[in-house]
Amino acid sequence: MRIVLVQPPISTEIELYSTAGIVAPPMGLAYLAAILEKYGYNVEILDASVLGLNHEQVLVELERRKPDLVGITATTAMINSALEVAKNVKKNLPETFVVLGGAHVTFAYQTVMKENPYVDVACIGEGEYTLLELVQTLEKEKNIENVKGIVFRRNGNLIKTQPRPFIENLDELPFPARHLLPMNKYKAFGKNMILGTILTSRGCPFNCIFCSSSLLFGKKFRARSPKNVVDEIEQFQETYKTNSIEFVDDTFTFDKKRAEAICKEIMDRGLDTQWVCSCRVDLIDKELMKVLKKAGCRMIYFGVESGVQRVVNLIRKGIKLEQAEKVMRWAREVGIETVASFVIGIPGETWEEALQTIKFAKKLDPDYAQFSIATPFPGTELYQIAKNNGLLLTEDWSKYTVLKPVMKTKELSVEQLQKLIRKAYFSFYLRPKVILRYLLKGHFKELVVNVLGNYFWRMVKSKIGLNP
């Protein structure tokens, strides 16, 4: 079979791209391609987002390739674009089998499949072995009802097969098929950059009400071995001649001993690796930070979420604000940069509490702060809260960008949410000491002009009616 995996054209609504100029490799597709290649299949990846292709151009590329199967992935914000790709494929290449996967269809498969007959199969959850088994079954012209982890139609009815167990041994997966991606075209802050995104674990046992990751990859933490992780780092650095790595795990330090072992493996091999990771404020200490720093860690992303303990508890984050203050102090002492993320607009949060979060962000003074508007993604507890209480403003998924209000609350109106997110960014980044910090680091243009300038210009365009 000839297989093409598609990252759909990026929507103009996706503000992360327009503000921070970030386009990252679709590692989910790269993993799918790798497992298919391992079993001898002819597979290509068409990343329309980074190639700047529109839907007509994507269709031209697919018509030229004449695939037997097209696999399309999509987050919630990208689902409309993914469905347009599927529709165009079915209309113009009717014999092509169309498969849709990703977080959105995993949690909203009933609506997606009922409303979009041009999608033949939805993949639910982890996709590597599901897609492989589906391809093998189709090739042998057998009944796909025996393929675990899919949804398909039969006589107008939706059939959901048995769920597929999570992959227990992640070391058995081949490294992502980066050779099928235009690695030199990915961007950060508008600049071309070969991005070494590496996933060392899956699964999250925590219960944040706005996060779908633990639902998609399970509550059990599953981790690759330190040797397997560093083998991939070494292969990546040798292939692409860059030492920049981002560990994209939800919580890199969940298993502190494993994190230390990865660091030891990096150092034992003498690798010159500069890397960033994410972790919780309650799963790291100063001694571990020192080990991370010695092994090449330059930045850690922390989800703080709020500056009010009551709101942190509403989110069910399970941390104390005092822990956030400690880790920021430790990071400064060790010499690791920090990013702190905050969410505004959780149901129950008041205007005064949102202002307190902005004040707390400035008190913590991380190197970078990220502010988001609470967004109820399908599958999450927050979505159920919004749905049950009539808080959803729209189910136009293209607006689910975490910078647009798509949910009102009893405490905060849309206008108030817009004002708060604007105030958060400008009051944090336009402090004289922050501007001086970025000037000294040489990051002023990327982080102040690009991010805040584009954000402000988008607000202006919206006010004068240039945007829909």
C-alpha positions in Angstrom: 0.0 0.0 0.0 1.1 3.6 -0.7 0.4 5.7 2.4 0.5 9.5 2.9 0.2 11.0 6.4 -1.0 14.6 6.4 -0.5 17.5 8.8 -3.3 19.8 7.5 -2.9 23.4 6.4 -2.6 25.7 9.4 -5.6 27.9 10.1 -5.3 31.6 10.3 -7.1 31.3 13.7 -4.1 29.5 15.2 -2.6 32.4 17.1 0.4 30.6 18.5 1.8 30.6 15.0 1.0 34.3 14.3 2.3 35.6 17.6 5.3 33.5 18.4 6.1 32.2 14.9 6.3 28.6 16.1 5.9 25.7 13.7 7.1 22.4 15.2 7.6 19.0 13.6 4.5 16.7 13.8 6.1 14.1 15.9 2.9 12.0 16.1 3.0 11.5 12.3 6.7 10.8 12.5 6.1 8.0 14.9 3.3 6.6 12.8 5.5 6.7 9.7 8.4 5.0 11.6 6.3 2.0 12.7 4.9 1.6 9.1 8.4 1.8 7.6 9.6 -0.8 10.2 7.1 -3.2 8.7 8.0 -2.4 5.1 5.4 0.0 4.0 5.8 2.9 1.6 4.9 6.0 3.5 5.3 9.7 3.1 4.5 12.7 5.3 3.0 15.8 3.9 3.3 18.7 6.4 1.1 21.3 4.8 1.6 23.7 7.8 5.3 24.1 7.5 5.3 24.0 3.7 2.7 26.8 3.6 0.3 24.7 1.4 -3.4 25.6 1.1 -6.1 23.0 0.6 -6.0 23.2 -3.2 -2.2 22.6 -3.1 -2.6 19.7 -0.7 -5.0 18.1 -3.1 -2.7 18.5 -6.0 0.1 16.8 -4.0 -2.1 13.9 -3.0 -3.4 13.5 -6.6 0.2 13.3 -7.8 1.0 10.6 -5.2 -2.2 8.6 -5.6 -2.1 7.1 -2.2 -4.1 4.0 -1.2 -4.5 5.4 2.3 -4.4 9.0 3.7 -4.0 9.5 7.4 -4.8 12.9 8.8 -4.0 14.2 12.3 -5.6 17.1 14.1 -5.8 18.9 17.4 -9.1 20.5 18.3 -8.1 23.9 16.7 -7.1 22.1 13.5 -10.0 19.7 13.1 -11.9 21.8 10.6 -8.8 22.0 8.4 -8.3 18.2 8.7 -11.9 17.5 7.7 -11.5 19.7 4.7 -8.5 17.6 3.6 -10.6 14.5 4.1 -13.5 15.8 2.1 -11.3 16.9 -0.8 -9.6 13.5 -0.8 -12.8 11.5 -0.9 -14.3 13.8 -3.6 -11.4 13.6 -5.9 -9.7 10.3 -5.0 -12.8 8.2 -4.0 -10.9 4.9 -3.8 -8.5 6.3 -1.2 -9.1 5.1 2.3 -9.3 8.1 4.7 -8.2 7.7 8.4 -8.4 10.5 11.0 -6.5 10.5 14.3 -5.5 12.8 17.1 -6.8 14.1 20.3 -10.0 15.8 19.0 -11.4 12.8 17.2 -10.4 10.5 20.1 -12.8 12.4 22.4 -15.4 13.6 19.9 -15.5 10.7 17.5 -19.3 10.3 17.5 -19.9 13.9 16.3 -17.0 13.8 13.9 -18.0 10.5 12.3 -21.7 11.2 12.1 -21.2 14.6 10.5 -18.4 13.7 8.1 -19.1 10.6 5.9 -15.9 11.2 4.0 -13.8 9.9 7.0 -13.7 6.1 6.7 -12.1 5.3 10.1 -11.3 7.2 13.3 -8.3 6.1 15.3 -8.9 6.4 19.0 -6.0 7.0 21.4 -2.4 5.9 20.7 -2.1 5.4 17.0 1.1 3.5 16.1 -0.1 -0.1 16.3 -3.7 0.8 15.5 -2.7 2.2 12.2 -0.3 -0.6 11.5 -2.9 -3.2 12.2 -5.5 -1.3 10.1 -3.1 -1.1 7.1 -2.3 -4.8 7.4 -5.9 -5.7 7.6 -6.9 -3.6 4.6 -4.0 -5.0 2.6 -5.3 -8.6 3.3 -8.9 -7.4 2.6 -10.0 -8.7 6.0 -12.7 -7.4 8.3 -11.5 -4.3 10.1 -13.9 -5.0 12.9 -11.1 -7.0 14.5 -8.8 -4.0 14.6 -8.6 -2.6 18.1 -8.9 1.1 18.7 -11.0 2.3 15.8 -14.5 3.6 14.9 -16.0 3.0 11.5 -19.5 2.8 9.8 -21.5 -0.3 9.0 -25.0 0.1 7.4 -25.2 3.7 8.6 -24.3 2.8 12.2 -21.1 3.6 14.0 -19.1 0.6 15.2 -16.5 1.1 17.9 -14.0 -1.8 18.3 -12.3 -2.9 21.4 -10.0 -0.3 22.9 -6.3 -0.8 22.2 -4.1 -1.2 25.3 -1.4 1.4 25.8 2.1 0.5 24.7 3.9 -0.7 27.8 7.4 -0.8 26.4 8.0 2.5 24.7 11.6 1.3 23.8 10.1 -1.0 21.2 9.0 1.9 19.1 11.4 3.0 16.4 12.7 6.6 16.5 10.4 9.1 14.7 10.9 9.2 11.0 12.4 12.7 10.8 13.9 11.9 7.4 10.4 12.2 6.0 10.0 15.8 7.3 11.4 19.1 5.9 13.4 19.5 9.1 15.1 22.7 7.9 11.8 24.5 7.5 10.5 24.5 11.1 10.5 27.7 13.0 10.7 29.3 16.4 10.0 33.1 16.8 9.8 33.3 13.0 13.3 32.0 12.5 14.1 28.7 10.7 15.4 26.3 13.3 15.9 22.5 13.3 13.9 21.5 16.3 14.9 18.4 18.2 11.6 17.5 19.8 12.0 14.3 21.8 9.2 12.5 23.7 10.7 10.3 26.5 7.5 9.3 28.3 3.7 9.1 27.9 0.9 9.2 30.5 0.2 11.5 33.4 -1.3 10.5 36.7 -2.5 14.0 37.7 -6.0 15.4 37.5 -5.9 19.0 36.1 -9.4 19.7 34.8 -8.4 21.4 31.6 -5.8 18.9 30.3 -6.6 16.0 27.9 -3.1 14.5 27.9 -3.7 12.0 30.7 -7.0 11.0 28.9 -5.2 10.5 25.6 -2.1 8.7 26.9 -3.5 7.3 30.2 -3.0 7.9 33.9 -0.1 5.5 34.1 3.4 7.1 33.6 5.2 5.1 30.9 8.8 5.9 30.3 11.6 5.1 27.8 14.9 3.8 29.2 17.7 6.4 29.6 19.8 4.5 27.1 17.0 4.6 24.5 16.4 8.3 25.0 20.1 9.2 24.7 20.5 7.0 21.7 17.9 9.1 20.0 19.6 12.4 21.1 22.9 11.1 19.7 21.3 10.0 16.4 19.6 13.4 16.1 22.7 15.4 16.8 24.8 13.4 14.4 22.2 13.6 11.6 21.2 17.3 11.9 24.4 18.8 13.3 22.7 20.7 16.1 22.7 20.4 19.8 19.3 21.9 20.6 16.8 19.5 22.2 13.4 19.9 23.7 12.0 17.1 25.8 8.2 17.4 25.2 7.0 15.2 28.0 4.3 16.5 30.2 6.5 16.0 33.3 10.1 15.1 32.5 11.1 14.7 36.2 8.1 12.6 37.3 10.6 9.8 37.9 13.5 11.7 39.4 15.9 8.8 39.3 15.2 8.2 35.6 15.8 12.0 34.9 19.1 11.8 36.7 20.0 8.6 34.8 19.3 10.4 31.5 21.5 13.2 32.6 24.3 10.8 33.5 24.0 9.0 30.2 24.3 12.3 28.3 27.4 13.3 30.4 29.0 9.8 30.1 28.8 10.0 26.3 30.3 13.5 26.3 27.4 14.9 24.4 27.2 18.7 24.0 23.5 19.0 24.3 21.5 22.1 25.2 18.0 21.2 26.2 14.7 22.3 27.8 12.0 20.3 29.5 8.7 20.6 31.5 8.0 19.6 35.0 5.7 20.3 38.0 6.8 22.5 40.8 6.3 19.7 43.3 8.5 17.2 41.4 11.9 18.8 41.4 14.4 20.0 44.0 17.5 22.1 43.9 19.9 19.2 43.8 18.1 17.7 40.8 18.2 21.1 39.1 22.0 21.1 39.5 22.2 17.7 37.8 19.9 18.9 35.0 22.0 22.0 34.6 25.3 20.0 34.5 23.8 17.8 31.7 22.9 20.7 29.5 19.4 21.8 30.7 19.0 25.5 29.9 15.3 26.1 30.6 12.4 24.5 32.5 8.7 25.0 31.8 6.5 25.0 34.9 2.7 25.0 35.0 1.8 27.3 37.8 -1.7 28.1 36.5 -2.8 30.6 39.1 -1.6 33.0 41.8 -4.5 32.1 44.1 -4.4 28.9 46.0 -8.2 28.6 45.9 -8.2 28.6 42.1 -5.2 26.2 42.0 -7.4 23.9 44.0 -10.4 24.4 41.7 -8.2 23.3 38.8 -7.1 20.3 40.9 -3.5 21.0 40.1 -2.3 19.5 43.4 0.5 22.0 44.1 1.1 24.8 46.6 2.1 28.4 45.5 5.0 28.3 48.0 6.4 25.4 45.9 6.3 27.7 42.8 8.2 30.4 44.7 10.8 28.0 45.8 11.5 26.5 42.3 11.9 29.9 40.7 14.4 30.9 43.4 16.3 27.6 43.0 16.4 28.0 39.2 17.9 31.5 39.5 20.5 30.2 41.9 21.4 27.3 39.7 21.3 29.3 36.5 18.4 27.7 34.6 15.9 29.9 32.8 12.2 29.4 33.5 8.9 29.6 31.8 5.8 29.8 34.0 2.3 29.3 32.5 -0.9 30.7 33.9 -4.6 30.1 33.0 -7.2 32.8 33.3 -10.9 32.3 33.3 -11.5 29.0 35.2 -15.1 28.8 36.3 -15.3 30.2 39.8 -12.4 32.6 39.4 -13.2 36.2 40.1 -11.9 39.4 38.4 -9.9 40.2 41.6 -8.4 36.7 41.6 -7.3 36.9 38.0 -5.6 40.2 38.7 -3.9 38.5 41.7 -2.6 35.8 39.2 -1.0 38.5 37.0 0.5 40.1 40.1 1.8 36.7 41.3 3.4 36.1 37.9 5.3 39.4 38.2 6.3 38.4 41.8 7.7 35.0 40.6 9.5 36.9 37.8 10.2 33.8 35.6 12.3 34.5 32.5 9.2 34.1 30.4 5.5 33.9 31.2 2.7 32.3 29.2 -0.9 33.3 29.8 -3.8 31.4 28.4 -7.6 31.8 28.5 -9.2 28.6 30.0 -10.3 26.5 27.1 -12.6 23.5 27.5 -11.2 21.0 25.1 -13.5 18.0 24.4 -12.8 15.1 26.7 -11.7 17.2 29.6 -13.6 17.7 32.9 -13.6 21.5 32.1 -15.5 20.7 28.9 -18.2 18.8 30.8 -18.4 21.7 33.4 -18.9 24.2 30.6 -21.4 22.0 28.7 -23.4 21.2 31.8 -23.6 24.8 32.9 -24.3 26.4 29.6 -21.0 28.3 29.5 -19.8 27.4 26.0 -19.9 30.3 23.6 -19.1 28.3 20.5 -18.1 24.9 19.2 -16.3 26.4 16.2 -13.2 24.5 17.0 -10.9 26.8 15.1 -11.4 29.3 17.8 -10.0 26.9 20.5 -6.6 28.5 20.4 -6.2 29.3 24.2 -6.0 33.0 23.4 -9.7 33.4 22.4 -12.6 33.3 24.9 -14.7 30.3 23.9 -16.3 29.9 27.3 -17.9 32.5 29.5 -18.1 32.1 33.3 -20.6 33.4 35.9 -17.8 35.6 37.2 -16.1 36.9 34.0 -17.6 38.1 30.7 -15.9 37.7 27.3 -14.9 41.4 27.4 -13.3 40.9 30.8 -11.4 37.8 29.7 -10.0 39.7 26.6 -9.0 42.6 28.8 -7.3 40.3 31.3 -5.2 38.4 28.8 -4.1 41.6 27.2 -3.3 43.1 30.6 -1.4 40.0 31.6 1.0 40.0 28.6 1.6 43.7 28.4 2.0 44.3 32.2 4.4 41.4 32.5 6.6 42.0 29.4 6.6 45.8 29.3 8.2 46.2 32.7 11.6 48.1 32.3 13.6 45.3 34.0 12.1 42.7 31.7 12.8 44.8 28.6 16.4 45.3 29.8 16.7 41.5 30.4 15.8 40.8 26.8 18.0 43.5 25.5 21.0 42.0 27.3 20.1 38.5 26.1 19.6 39.7 22.5 16.0 38.5 22.6 14.2 41.8 22.5 13.0 41.6 18.9 11.8 38.0 19.1 10.0 38.2 22.4 8.8 41.8 22.6 8.4 43.0 19.1 7.3 39.7 17.5 5.1 38.5 20.3 3.6 41.6 21.8 3.7 43.6 18.5 1.8 40.9 16.6 -0.6 40.4 19.5 -1.3 44.2 19.6 -1.7 44.4 15.8 -4.2 41.5 15.9 -6.2 43.3 18.5 -6.3 46.5 16.3 -7.4 44.6 13.2 -10.1 42.9 15.2 -11.3 46.3 16.5 -11.5 47.9 13.0 -13.1 44.8 11.4 -10.3 43.5 9.3 -10.6 40.0 10.9 -13.8 37.9 10.8 
